[in-house]
């Protein structure tokens, strides 16, 4: 028991109020880490968005190439009609 602080409840040499504060802090930190890992801004969501970005970039490149071919064909047809 701690006679200096007047706190009669101790555990592992710490006053009960300190232990409760530490416990609350640990729980809140755990919740925060849980939200980071599994929430709407989580790592799986980030990976999904990166995969979607890669897919869209590939699709954009394919459409760009297709557009170039179609423009070439269009201008060739314009030249033939003149």
MOPAC internal coordinates of N, CA, C and O (Angstrom, degrees):
PM7 1SCF
backbone

  N    0.0000 0     0.00 0     0.00 0    0    0    0
  C    1.4445 1     0.00 0     0.00 0    1    0    0
  C    1.5139 1   110.42 1     0.00 0    2    1    0
  O    1.2310 1   121.91 1   -31.18 1    3    2    1
  N    1.2951 1   113.96 1   148.82 1    3    2    1
  C    1.4600 1   118.98 1  -177.62 1    5    3    2
  C    1.5139 1   109.46 1  -101.62 1    6    5    3
  O    1.2310 1   121.13 1   -68.11 1    7    6    5
  N    1.3483 1   115.44 1   111.89 1    7    6    5
  C    1.4587 1   119.91 1   178.98 1    9    7    6
  C    1.5232 1   111.20 1   -82.37 1   10    9    7
  O    1.2310 1   120.02 1   154.26 1   11   10    9
  N    1.3380 1   117.57 1   -25.74 1   11   10    9
  C    1.4647 1   121.19 1  -176.18 1   13   11   10
  C    1.5169 1   111.80 1   -71.02 1   14   13   11
  O    1.2310 1   119.95 1   141.74 1   15   14   13
  N    1.3349 1   117.71 1   -38.26 1   15   14   13
  C    1.4654 1   119.92 1  -177.19 1   17   15   14
  C    1.5239 1   112.03 1   -91.21 1   18   17   15
  O    1.2310 1   119.99 1   161.44 1   19   18   17
  N    1.2884 1   117.62 1   -18.56 1   19   18   17
  C    1.4495 1   120.32 1  -178.30 1   21   19   18
  C    1.5208 1   112.02 1    81.30 1   22   21   19
  O    1.2310 1   119.61 1  -178.92 1   23   22   21
  N    1.3304 1   118.35 1     1.08 1   23   22   21
  C    1.4540 1   123.21 1   179.11 1   25   23   22
  C    1.5214 1   107.60 1   -87.23 1   26   25   23
  O    1.2310 1   120.31 1   -64.39 1   27   26   25
  N    1.3285 1   117.02 1   115.61 1   27   26   25
  C    1.4545 1   118.99 1  -174.58 1   29   27   26
  C    1.5233 1   113.45 1   -86.86 1   30   29   27
  O    1.2310 1   119.61 1   173.42 1   31   30   29
  N    1.3454 1   118.35 1    -6.58 1   31   30   29
  C    1.4587 1   120.86 1   178.78 1   33   31   30
  C    1.5222 1   109.45 1  -109.13 1   34   33   31
  O    1.2310 1   121.08 1   -58.74 1   35   34   33
  N    1.3347 1   115.53 1   121.26 1   35   34   33
  C    1.4618 1   121.59 1   178.30 1   37   35   34
  C    1.5176 1   108.47 1  -137.27 1   38   37   35
  O    1.2310 1   121.83 1   -25.91 1   39   38   37
  N    1.3120 1   114.10 1   154.09 1   39   38   37
  C    1.4522 1   120.39 1   174.22 1   41   39   38
  C    1.5142 1   106.90 1  -149.11 1   42   41   39
  O    1.2310 1   120.13 1   -51.81 1   43   42   41
  N    1.2936 1   117.36 1   128.19 1   43   42   41
  C    1.4652 1   124.13 1  -175.46 1   45   43   42
  C    1.5241 1   111.67 1    56.46 1   46   45   43
  O    1.2310 1   120.44 1  -148.13 1   47   46   45
  N    1.3015 1   116.77 1    31.87 1   47   46   45
  C    1.4513 1   121.42 1   176.64 1   49   47   46
  C    1.5148 1   113.89 1    79.34 1   50   49   47
  O    1.2310 1   119.48 1  -172.63 1   51   50   49
  N    1.3394 1   118.60 1     7.37 1   51   50   49
  C    1.4687 1   121.82 1   179.25 1   53   51   50
  C    1.5236 1   109.39 1  -115.51 1   54   53   51
  O    1.2310 1   120.30 1   -35.97 1   55   54   53
  N    1.3148 1   117.04 1   144.03 1   55   54   53
  C    1.4691 1   119.25 1   176.09 1   57   55   54
  C    1.5239 1   110.61 1   -63.90 1   58   57   55
  O    1.2310 1   120.64 1   -27.79 1   59   58   57
  N    1.3043 1   116.38 1   152.21 1   59   58   57
  C    1.4624 1   122.57 1  -177.61 1   61   59   58
  C    1.5277 1   111.68 1   -58.87 1   62   61   59
  O    1.2310 1   119.89 1   141.31 1   63   62   61
  N    1.3387 1   117.81 1   -38.69 1   63   62   61
  C    1.4665 1   120.49 1  -179.96 1   65   63   62
  C    1.5270 1   110.87 1   -62.12 1   66   65   63
  O    1.2310 1   120.18 1   140.17 1   67   66   65
  N    1.3247 1   117.27 1   -39.83 1   67   66   65
  C    1.4681 1   120.85 1   178.65 1   69   67   66
  C    1.5199 1   110.69 1   -66.00 1   70   69   67
  O    1.2310 1   120.71 1   138.40 1   71   70   69
  N    1.3263 1   116.24 1   -41.60 1   71   70   69
  C    1.4620 1   119.51 1   179.31 1   73   71   70
  C    1.5203 1   111.50 1   -63.65 1   74   73   71
  O    1.2310 1   120.29 1   139.60 1   75   74   73
  N    1.3213 1   117.06 1   -40.40 1   75   74   73
  C    1.4617 1   120.94 1   178.08 1   77   75   74
  C    1.5327 1   109.84 1   -64.30 1   78   77   75
  O    1.2310 1   120.03 1   137.41 1   79   78   77
  N    1.3271 1   117.55 1   -42.59 1   79   78   77
  C    1.4635 1   121.36 1   178.64 1   81   79   78
  C    1.5284 1   110.69 1   -62.95 1   82   81   79
  O    1.2310 1   120.07 1   137.77 1   83   82   81
  N    1.3209 1   117.47 1   -42.23 1   83   82   81
  C    1.4656 1   121.38 1   178.53 1   85   83   82
  C    1.5193 1   110.01 1   -64.83 1   86   85   83
  O    1.2310 1   120.13 1   136.95 1   87   86   85
  N    1.3245 1   117.35 1   -43.05 1   87   86   85
  C    1.4565 1   121.61 1   179.17 1   89   87   86
  C    1.5255 1   110.93 1   -61.06 1   90   89   87
  O    1.2310 1   120.09 1   135.37 1   91   90   89
  N    1.3096 1   117.43 1   -44.63 1   91   90   89
  C    1.4717 1   121.07 1   178.47 1   93   91   90
  C    1.5238 1   110.00 1   -62.38 1   94   93   91
  O    1.2310 1   120.41 1   138.51 1   95   94   93
  N    1.3315 1   116.82 1   -41.49 1   95   94   93
  C    1.4641 1   120.65 1   178.00 1   97   95   94
  C    1.5156 1   112.35 1   -61.86 1   98   97   95
  O    1.2310 1   120.52 1   137.41 1   99   98   97
  N    1.3306 1   116.62 1   -42.59 1   99   98   97
  C    1.4657 1   121.05 1   179.69 1  101   99   98
  C    1.5258 1   110.49 1   -65.48 1  102  101   99
  O    1.2310 1   120.18 1   138.40 1  103  102  101
  N    1.3132 1   117.27 1   -41.60 1  103  102  101
  C    1.4639 1   120.96 1   178.87 1  105  103  102
  C    1.5245 1   110.38 1   -63.73 1  106  105  103
  O    1.2310 1   120.18 1   134.95 1  107  106  105
  N    1.3269 1   117.25 1   -45.05 1  107  106  105
  C    1.4691 1   120.09 1   179.28 1  109  107  106
  C    1.5275 1   111.42 1   -63.87 1  110  109  107
  O    1.2310 1   120.25 1   139.99 1  111  110  109
  N    1.3204 1   117.12 1   -40.01 1  111  110  109
  C    1.4649 1   120.54 1   177.04 1  113  111  110
  C    1.5296 1   110.24 1   -62.94 1  114  113  111
  O    1.2310 1   120.41 1   138.59 1  115  114  113
  N    1.3242 1   116.83 1   -41.41 1  115  114  113
  C    1.4648 1   120.96 1   177.21 1  117  115  114
  C    1.5132 1   112.19 1   -61.45 1  118  117  115
  O    1.2310 1   120.72 1   137.60 1  119  118  117
  N    1.3351 1   116.23 1   -42.40 1  119  118  117
  C    1.4640 1   120.02 1   177.67 1  121  119  118
  C    1.5238 1   110.95 1   -63.31 1  122  121  119
  O    1.2310 1   120.44 1   138.23 1  123  122  121
  N    1.3172 1   116.76 1   -41.77 1  123  122  121
  C    1.4657 1   121.37 1  -179.90 1  125  123  122
  C    1.5244 1   110.42 1   -62.39 1  126  125  123
  O    1.2310 1   120.46 1   134.20 1  127  126  125
  N    1.3268 1   116.72 1   -45.80 1  127  126  125
  C    1.4635 1   120.65 1   179.55 1  129  127  126
  C    1.5308 1   110.03 1   -65.24 1  130  129  127
  O    1.2310 1   120.17 1   142.11 1  131  130  129
  N    1.3237 1   117.29 1   -37.89 1  131  130  129
  C    1.4683 1   120.90 1   176.84 1  133  131  130
  C    1.5140 1   112.04 1   -61.56 1  134  133  131
  O    1.2310 1   120.51 1   138.36 1  135  134  133
  N    1.3160 1   116.63 1   -41.64 1  135  134  133
  C    1.4639 1   120.17 1   178.22 1  137  135  134
  C    1.5234 1   110.08 1   -65.81 1  138  137  135
  O    1.2310 1   120.20 1   140.54 1  139  138  137
  N    1.3354 1   117.22 1   -39.46 1  139  138  137
  C    1.4695 1   119.91 1   178.58 1  141  139  138
  C    1.5251 1   111.26 1   -62.91 1  142  141  139
  O    1.2310 1   120.34 1   140.15 1  143  142  141
  N    1.3242 1   116.95 1   -39.85 1  143  142  141
  C    1.4540 1   120.29 1  -176.34 1  145  143  142
  C    1.5206 1   113.62 1   -81.60 1  146  145  143
  O    1.2310 1   119.71 1   147.73 1  147  146  145
  N    1.3390 1   118.15 1   -32.27 1  147  146  145
  C    1.4569 1   120.31 1  -171.79 1  149  147  146
  C    1.5209 1   114.35 1  -126.71 1  150  149  147
  O    1.2310 1   119.25 1  -179.90 1  151  150  149
  N    1.3162 1   119.03 1     0.10 1  151  150  149
  C    1.4603 1   121.64 1  -178.37 1  153  151  150
  C    1.5137 1   112.17 1   -81.32 1  154  153  151
  O    1.2310 1   120.81 1    11.16 1  155  154  153
  N    1.3296 1   116.06 1  -168.84 1  155  154  153
  C    1.4592 1   120.54 1  -176.62 1  157  155  154
  C    1.5307 1   112.25 1   -73.56 1  158  157  155
  O    1.2310 1   119.31 1   166.94 1  159  158  157
  N    1.3166 1   118.92 1   -13.06 1  159  158  157
  C    1.4607 1   122.38 1   174.14 1  161  159  158
  C    1.5201 1   110.24 1  -112.09 1  162  161  159
  O    1.2310 1   120.81 1  -142.12 1  163  162  161
  N    1.3185 1   116.05 1    37.88 1  163  162  161
  C    1.4604 1   120.67 1  -171.03 1  165  163  162
  C    1.5224 1   112.75 1   -88.11 1  166  165  163
  O    1.2310 1   121.43 1    -4.69 1  167  166  165
  N    1.3050 1   114.87 1   175.31 1  167  166  165
  C    1.4609 1   122.43 1  -179.73 1  169  167  166
  C    1.5337 1   111.40 1   -64.05 1  170  169  167
  O    1.2310 1   118.62 1   135.33 1  171  170  169
  N    1.3533 1   120.23 1   -44.67 1  171  170  169
  C    1.4799 1   118.61 1   176.87 1  173  171  170
  C    1.5270 1   112.47 1   -60.39 1  174  173  171
  O    1.2310 1   120.23 1   142.78 1  175  174  173
  N    1.3229 1   117.16 1   -37.22 1  175  174  173
  C    1.4671 1   120.29 1   178.37 1  177  175  174
  C    1.5264 1   109.39 1   -65.68 1  178  177  175
  O    1.2310 1   120.35 1   138.23 1  179  178  177
  N    1.3306 1   116.94 1   -41.77 1  179  178  177
  C    1.4605 1   120.66 1   178.00 1  181  179  178
  C    1.5300 1   110.70 1   -60.63 1  182  181  179
  O    1.2310 1   120.10 1   134.93 1  183  182  181
  N    1.3252 1   117.42 1   -45.07 1  183  182  181
  C    1.4638 1   120.83 1   178.22 1  185  183  182
  C    1.5218 1   111.65 1   -62.83 1  186  185  183
  O    1.2310 1   120.34 1   138.81 1  187  186  185
  N    1.3273 1   116.96 1   -41.19 1  187  186  185
  C    1.4661 1   121.11 1   178.21 1  189  187  186
  C    1.5279 1   109.97 1   -61.48 1  190  189  187
  O    1.2310 1   120.29 1   137.01 1  191  190  189
  N    1.3255 1   117.04 1   -42.99 1  191  190  189
  C    1.4582 1   120.16 1   179.77 1  193  191  190
  C    1.5246 1   111.86 1   -66.97 1  194  193  191
  O    1.2310 1   120.00 1   143.55 1  195  194  193
  N    1.3265 1   117.61 1   -36.45 1  195  194  193
  C    1.4659 1   120.18 1   176.62 1  197  195  194
  C    1.5255 1   110.86 1   -64.34 1  198  197  195
  O    1.2310 1   120.65 1   137.92 1  199  198  197
  N    1.3419 1   116.37 1   -42.08 1  199  198  197
  C    1.4634 1   120.17 1   177.41 1  201  199  198
  C    1.5214 1   110.94 1   -63.16 1  202  201  199
  O    1.2310 1   120.60 1   137.92 1  203  202  201
  N    1.3221 1   116.47 1   -42.08 1  203  202  201
  C    1.4596 1   120.58 1   178.45 1  205  203  202
  C    1.5261 1   110.76 1   -64.45 1  206  205  203
  O    1.2310 1   120.16 1   140.83 1  207  206  205
  N    1.3325 1   117.30 1   -39.17 1  207  206  205
  C    1.4621 1   121.15 1   177.60 1  209  207  206
  C    1.5259 1   110.51 1   -62.46 1  210  209  207
  O    1.2310 1   120.20 1   136.02 1  211  210  209
  N    1.3379 1   117.22 1   -43.98 1  211  210  209
  C    1.4650 1   120.69 1   177.84 1  213  211  210
  C    1.5205 1   111.43 1   -61.31 1  214  213  211
  O    1.2310 1   120.48 1   136.04 1  215  214  213
  N    1.3336 1   116.68 1   -43.96 1  215  214  213
  C    1.4639 1   121.22 1   178.97 1  217  215  214
  C    1.5307 1   110.24 1   -60.80 1  218  217  215
  O    1.2310 1   120.45 1   133.79 1  219  218  217
  N    1.3266 1   116.74 1   -46.21 1  219  218  217
  C    1.4589 1   120.16 1  -178.55 1  221  219  218
  C    1.5271 1   111.75 1   -66.48 1  222  221  219
  O    1.2310 1   119.84 1   144.25 1  223  222  221
  N    1.3268 1   117.90 1   -35.75 1  223  222  221
  C    1.4615 1   120.32 1   176.58 1  225  223  222
  C    1.5239 1   111.15 1   -64.85 1  226  225  223
  O    1.2310 1   120.12 1   139.22 1  227  226  225
  N    1.3384 1   117.38 1   -40.78 1  227  226  225
  C    1.4676 1   120.86 1   177.17 1  229  227  226
  C    1.5244 1   110.33 1   -64.44 1  230  229  227
  O    1.2310 1   121.03 1   136.32 1  231  230  229
  N    1.3195 1   115.63 1   -43.68 1  231  230  229
  C    1.4660 1   120.34 1   179.49 1  233  231  230
  C    1.5299 1   110.60 1   -62.73 1  234  233  231
  O    1.2310 1   120.30 1   139.00 1  235  234  233
  N    1.3229 1   117.04 1   -41.00 1  235  234  233
  C    1.4592 1   121.63 1   178.99 1  237  235  234
  C    1.5239 1   110.26 1   -61.95 1  238  237  235
  O    1.2310 1   120.59 1   137.65 1  239  238  237
  N    1.3339 1   116.48 1   -42.35 1  239  238  237
  C    1.4591 1   120.96 1   179.46 1  241  239  238
  C    1.5267 1   110.52 1   -64.15 1  242  241  239
  O    1.2310 1   120.18 1   137.82 1  243  242  241
  N    1.3356 1   117.26 1   -42.18 1  243  242  241
  C    1.4644 1   121.36 1   177.97 1  245  243  242
  C    1.5240 1   110.91 1   -61.73 1  246  245  243
  O    1.2310 1   120.48 1   136.04 1  247  246  245
  N    1.3173 1   116.68 1   -43.96 1  247  246  245
  C    1.4672 1   120.95 1  -179.82 1  249  247  246
  C    1.5248 1   110.33 1   -66.50 1  250  249  247
  O    1.2310 1   120.23 1   142.35 1  251  250  249
  N    1.3106 1   117.16 1   -37.65 1  251  250  249
  C    1.4683 1   121.53 1   178.52 1  253  251  250
  C    1.5294 1   110.37 1   -61.85 1  254  253  251
  O    1.2310 1   120.51 1   134.79 1  255  254  253
  N    1.3252 1   116.62 1   -45.21 1  255  254  253
  C    1.4672 1   120.96 1   179.00 1  257  255  254
  C    1.5262 1   110.48 1   -64.44 1  258  257  255
  O    1.2310 1   120.86 1   136.31 1  259  258  257
  N    1.3202 1   115.96 1   -43.69 1  259  258  257
  C    1.4612 1   120.68 1   178.01 1  261  259  258
  C    1.5289 1   110.80 1   -61.21 1  262  261  259
  O    1.2310 1   120.60 1   138.61 1  263  262  261
  N    1.3077 1   116.45 1   -41.39 1  263  262  261
  C    1.4603 1   121.46 1   178.92 1  265  263  262
  C    1.5300 1   110.88 1   -63.41 1  266  265  263
  O    1.2310 1   120.45 1   139.00 1  267  266  265
  N    1.3223 1   116.74 1   -41.00 1  267  266  265
  C    1.4696 1   120.06 1   178.37 1  269  267  266
  C    1.5268 1   110.67 1   -61.44 1  270  269  267
  O    1.2310 1   120.31 1   136.75 1  271  270  269
  N    1.3233 1   117.01 1   -43.25 1  271  270  269
  C    1.4671 1   121.01 1   179.11 1  273  271  270
  C    1.5234 1   111.07 1   -63.62 1  274  273  271
  O    1.2310 1   121.08 1   136.60 1  275  274  273
  N    1.3167 1   115.54 1   -43.40 1  275  274  273
  C    1.4654 1   119.20 1  -179.66 1  277  275  274
  C    1.5251 1   111.88 1   -67.03 1  278  277  275
  O    1.2310 1   120.33 1   141.74 1  279  278  277
  N    1.3187 1   116.98 1   -38.26 1  279  278  277
  C    1.4637 1   119.79 1   177.17 1  281  279  278
  C    1.5238 1   110.57 1   -64.79 1  282  281  279
  O    1.2310 1   120.19 1   138.34 1  283  282  281
  N    1.3144 1   117.24 1   -41.66 1  283  282  281
  C    1.4582 1   120.90 1   178.53 1  285  283  282
  C    1.5242 1   110.10 1   -60.70 1  286  285  283
  O    1.2310 1   121.06 1   133.64 1  287  286  285
  N    1.3353 1   115.58 1   -46.36 1  287  286  285
  C    1.4632 1   120.24 1   178.76 1  289  287  286
  C    1.5279 1   110.89 1   -62.54 1  290  289  287
  O    1.2310 1   120.24 1   138.68 1  291  290  289
  N    1.3180 1   117.15 1   -41.32 1  291  290  289
  C    1.4646 1   121.63 1   180.00 1  293  291  290
  C    1.5282 1   110.83 1   -62.06 1  294  293  291
  O    1.2310 1   120.14 1   133.08 1  295  294  293
  N    1.3312 1   117.33 1   -46.92 1  295  294  293
  C    1.4626 1   120.26 1  -179.04 1  297  295  294
  C    1.5315 1   111.62 1   -67.95 1  298  297  295
  O    1.2310 1   120.21 1   146.97 1  299  298  297
  N    1.3179 1   117.20 1   -33.03 1  299  298  297
  C    1.4656 1   119.87 1   174.83 1  301  299  298
  C    1.5150 1   110.51 1   -64.86 1  302  301  299
  O    1.2310 1   120.45 1   138.54 1  303  302  301
  N    1.3213 1   116.74 1   -41.46 1  303  302  301
  C    1.4675 1   120.39 1   178.38 1  305  303  302
  C    1.5313 1   110.87 1   -66.44 1  306  305  303
  O    1.2310 1   120.37 1   143.43 1  307  306  305
  N    1.3296 1   116.90 1   -36.57 1  307  306  305
  C    1.4635 1   119.56 1   177.11 1  309  307  306
  C    1.5263 1   110.97 1   -63.52 1  310  309  307
  O    1.2310 1   120.58 1   140.41 1  311  310  309
  N    1.3275 1   116.50 1   -39.59 1  311  310  309
  C    1.4529 1   120.46 1  -179.69 1  313  311  310
  C    1.5282 1   110.71 1   -68.42 1  314  313  311
  O    1.2310 1   120.33 1   144.73 1  315  314  313
  N    1.3157 1   116.98 1   -35.27 1  315  314  313
  C    1.4771 1   120.68 1   178.81 1  317  315  314
  C    1.5196 1   111.68 1   -68.62 1  318  317  315
  O    1.2310 1   120.75 1   146.03 1  319  318  317
  N    1.3091 1   116.17 1   -33.97 1  319  318  317
  C    1.4694 1   119.01 1  -177.82 1  321  319  318
  C    1.5194 1   112.72 1   -78.12 1  322  321  319
  O    1.2310 1   119.34 1   165.55 1  323  322  321
  N    1.3066 1   118.87 1   -14.45 1  323  322  321
  C    1.4594 1   120.55 1   179.79 1  325  323  322
  C    1.4885 1   113.00 1   -81.56 1  326  325  323
  O    1.2310 1   120.10 1   180.00 1  327  326  325

